[in-house]
């Protein structure tokens, strides 16, 4: 059974940077070592949506996934560190120092009427 998480991030408000960011995320443009890292962590599916400068990432994870373990693995992976450094020029850092921040679910139609 997959578990879904939603994360959000803001890009710098610069149309040229946003277009470049999207090129890095276009089909076939990804780095194979980054995809491998994502899959090794227990992330089964990932989708990113954009509205203006706001990105929304939806990930579906297996039971083994752990955000802290993913962060530790990323910190120890030179390819992920190169990718993160490259992406940092596009991404705004939140007030807590984080880029991607987890969104809190406040409504679920499946349980809305059951209370």
C-alpha positions in Angstrom: 0.0 0.0 0.0 1.4 3.4 -1.0 1.4 6.4 1.2 1.1 9.9 -0.4 2.9 13.0 0.7 2.6 16.5 -0.8 5.5 18.9 -0.7 5.7 22.5 -1.8 8.5 24.8 -2.9 8.7 28.3 -4.4 10.9 29.2 -7.3 12.6 32.6 -7.8 10.2 34.9 -9.7 12.3 34.9 -12.9 10.7 33.5 -16.1 14.1 32.6 -17.6 15.1 30.6 -14.5 11.7 28.9 -14.4 12.0 27.9 -18.0 15.5 26.5 -17.4 14.2 24.6 -14.3 11.5 23.1 -16.3 14.0 22.0 -19.0 15.9 20.1 -16.3 12.7 18.3 -15.4 11.5 17.6 -19.0 11.1 13.9 -20.1 14.5 12.5 -20.8 16.4 15.3 -19.2 16.8 13.9 -15.7 20.0 12.5 -14.3 19.9 8.7 -14.0 21.7 8.7 -10.7 19.1 11.1 -9.2 16.2 8.8 -10.4 18.1 5.8 -8.9 18.5 7.6 -5.6 14.8 8.5 -5.5 13.7 4.9 -6.2 16.2 3.5 -3.7 14.6 5.6 -0.9 11.2 3.9 -1.3 9.6 6.6 -3.5 7.4 4.7 -6.0 6.0 7.7 -7.9 6.7 11.4 -8.1 4.9 14.2 -9.9 5.7 17.9 -9.8 3.2 20.6 -10.8 3.7 24.4 -11.2 1.5 27.4 -10.8 3.4 30.6 -11.3 6.3 30.3 -9.0 4.8 27.6 -6.7 5.8 24.0 -7.2 3.7 21.1 -5.7 5.3 17.7 -5.6 3.2 14.6 -4.9 5.2 11.5 -3.9 3.9 8.0 -3.3 6.1 5.9 -1.1 6.3 2.4 0.2 6.3 1.4 3.8 10.1 1.6 4.0 10.3 5.3 3.2 11.6 7.7 5.8 12.2 11.4 5.3 15.2 11.4 7.7 16.8 8.4 6.1 16.3 10.0 2.6 18.0 13.2 3.9 21.0 11.2 5.3 21.4 9.2 2.1 21.2 12.4 0.0 23.8 14.1 2.1 26.2 11.2 1.5 25.6 11.0 -2.2 27.9 13.2 -4.4 25.5 13.1 -7.4 22.6 14.2 -5.3 24.7 17.0 -3.8 25.7 18.2 -7.3 22.0 18.1 -8.3 20.9 20.0 -5.2 23.6 22.7 -5.7 22.4 23.1 -9.3 18.7 23.3 -8.3 19.4 25.8 -5.5 19.8 28.6 -8.0 16.2 28.2 -9.0 14.6 27.5 -5.6 13.7 29.9 -2.8 14.5 28.8 0.7 11.7 29.0 3.2 11.8 30.8 6.6 12.8 27.6 8.2 15.8 27.1 5.9 14.0 24.3 3.9 13.3 24.3 0.2 10.7 21.5 -0.2 8.3 21.7 2.7 5.6 19.1 3.6 2.0 20.2 3.2 -0.5 19.2 5.8 -3.7 17.5 4.6 -6.7 19.3 5.9 -9.4 17.6 3.8 -10.0 14.2 2.4 -13.2 13.5 0.5 -13.0 9.8 1.3 -13.5 10.6 5.0 -15.4 13.9 4.8 -18.9 12.6 5.4 -17.9 9.8 7.8 -16.5 12.2 10.4 
